Amino acid sequence: MLKGKSMIYIAILYAILAALFYGFSTPLSKILVSHMSPYLLSSLLYFGAGVGMLFVILISHLHKKQKIVNEFTQKDLKYIILMIILDIVAPILLMIGLSTTNASTASLLNNFEIVFTGIIAMIFFREVVGKRMWIAIGLIVLAGALLTFEDFTGFHVSIGALFVLGASLSWGLENNCTRMLSKRNSLHVVVIKGFGSGLGSLIIALALNQTSTLWYYVIFALLLGFFSYGLSLYFYISAQSHLGAARTSAYYAIAPFVGAGFAFVVLRDPLSIIFGIAFVVMIFGTYLAIKENNIKEI
């Protein structure tokens, strides 16, 4: 029993580490997307994750003198394909959204990933979603609505915010596909995600002739991909194998607040009354989501 609970605590720690690593990606991507196309940036972020994790795998196997064994089965193929497609779509939508909205708003809207992950997990994968989670979802939706409308007097919708919401939906679907692979080696899953999604985005960038940028931005993007996508995904998938998709996404919910805080400090994003209200509402929603997923309920 103690061993089981210890694994749960470790899984929660992994989910929080995943959130911290990913939290910095949105504001830093905001800087990079002004120097390259969203398609190229998406490709480099995932290639950074794939190459970095592949290097970790090779070092690990050389040290242990073990062969790399394919552990995936025929049943995994559909989830791998869906995972890659969604991982191509999601970051591109996010980068397009970042080009027309500020990083702090985009960071908070990323919390919709909890909503979409939880609902999809409940409907299609029969994960239990309790009362607190439904209230949390409602509060997050309310906060998202506040952030989505630029002008409530004329009901002007922020197009950038809608792109960010589209990214959150794609990642919500992708989280549940990844959940089906979480019993496999997490490093191997990240490598597949990295190279598959990176290649897909690169093909789009080449087709649109949007691959020009300075070499040091390429290095910066690859390094950001390794830390914010590679290491974050590794910890996230490891947590999923013990917590499930919905519960892992609840702990992962601190990522948008890390990103928003970083955007305020580094990018000097402006504050508004609407953002302040949405921020408070989002905090309450996130708290209830985490409370719903306490140790007793796992």
Buried (B, 14 or more C-beta within 10 A) or exposed (E): EEEEEEEBEEBBBBBBBBBBBBBBBBBBBBBBBEBBBBBBBBBBBBBBBBBBBBEBBEEEEEEEEEEEEEEBEEEBEEBBEBBBBBBBBBBBBBBBBBBBBBBBBBBBBBBBBBBBBBBBBBEEBEBEBBEBBBBBBBBBBBBBEBBBBBEEEEEEEBEBBBBBBBBBBBBBBBBBBBBBBBEBBBBBBBBBBBBBBBBBBBEBBEEEEBBEBEEEBBEBBBBBBBBBBBBBBBBBBBBBBBBBBBBBBBBBBBBBBBBBBBBBEBBEBEEEEBBEBBBEBBBBBBBBBBBBBEEEEB
